[in-house]
């Protein structure tokens, strides 16, 4: 309601999670994005959300982020960076 009232964009974390769930790498057994179907996983899920917010607030390219969480797969992190980069903010009309 607030986004609609003030013409603000919505940070597209949910859209990014749904995009990740479409890829076989992010099934719930291999590299889960959520812990229980709703709450983001502590590694890849939260990392994806952070990348989306980074892109949203700075406008910078998420694929250029050098930070990756400990004990995560570099290739998987790169896929998450690509998802974050292509996920666009939405305006509520």
C-alpha positions in Angstrom: 0.0 0.0 0.0 2.8 2.4 0.9 4.6 1.8 -2.5 1.4 2.5 -4.3 0.6 5.5 -2.2 4.0 7.1 -2.7 4.9 5.7 -6.2 7.8 3.7 -4.9 9.4 0.7 -6.6 9.3 -2.7 -4.9 12.6 -4.5 -4.2 12.2 -7.7 -6.3 13.6 -10.2 -3.8 10.6 -12.5 -4.3 11.0 -12.4 -8.1 14.7 -13.3 -7.8 13.9 -16.3 -5.6 11.3 -17.5 -8.1 13.9 -17.2 -10.9 16.4 -19.2 -8.9 13.9 -21.9 -8.2 13.5 -22.5 -11.9 17.1 -23.6 -12.2 18.1 -27.2 -11.4 21.1 -26.0 -9.3 18.7 -24.5 -6.7 16.5 -27.4 -5.9 15.7 -27.8 -2.2 18.3 -30.6 -1.8 21.3 -29.4 -3.7 21.6 -25.6 -3.1 18.3 -24.5 -1.4 17.3 -20.9 -1.6 14.9 -21.3 1.4 15.1 -23.2 4.6 11.5 -24.2 4.8 9.9 -23.1 1.6 9.5 -19.5 2.9 12.4 -18.2 4.9 15.7 -17.6 3.0 18.5 -20.0 3.5 21.4 -18.6 5.5 23.9 -18.9 2.7 22.5 -18.7 -0.9 19.1 -17.3 -0.1 20.3 -14.4 1.9 23.2 -13.8 -0.5 20.7 -13.5 -3.4 18.5 -11.1 -1.4 21.6 -9.0 -0.6 22.7 -8.9 -4.2 19.2 -7.8 -5.2 19.2 -5.0 -2.6 22.7 -4.0 -3.7 21.5 -3.6 -7.3 18.3 -1.8 -6.2 19.9 0.8 -3.9 23.2 1.4 -5.8 22.2 0.8 -9.4 25.6 -1.0 -9.8 26.1 -4.3 -11.6 25.5 -7.2 -9.2 27.7 -9.5 -11.3 30.7 -7.3 -10.3 30.3 -8.0 -6.5 33.4 -9.7 -5.3 32.1 -10.9 -1.9 30.9 -14.4 -1.6 29.8 -16.1 1.7 32.2 -18.6 3.3 31.7 -22.2 2.3 29.7 -21.5 -0.9 30.4 -22.6 -4.4 31.8 -19.9 -6.7 29.9 -21.0 -9.7 26.6 -21.0 -7.8 27.3 -17.5 -6.4 28.0 -16.3 -10.0 24.6 -17.7 -11.1 22.9 -15.8 -8.2 24.7 -12.6 -9.3 23.3 -13.1 -12.8 19.8 -13.6 -11.4 20.1 -10.5 -9.2 21.4 -8.4 -12.1 18.6 -9.3 -14.5 15.7 -9.0 -11.9 14.0 -5.7 -12.3 12.3 -3.6 -9.7 8.6 -3.2 -10.1 6.4 -0.1 -9.7 3.0 -0.5 -8.2 0.5 1.5 -10.1 
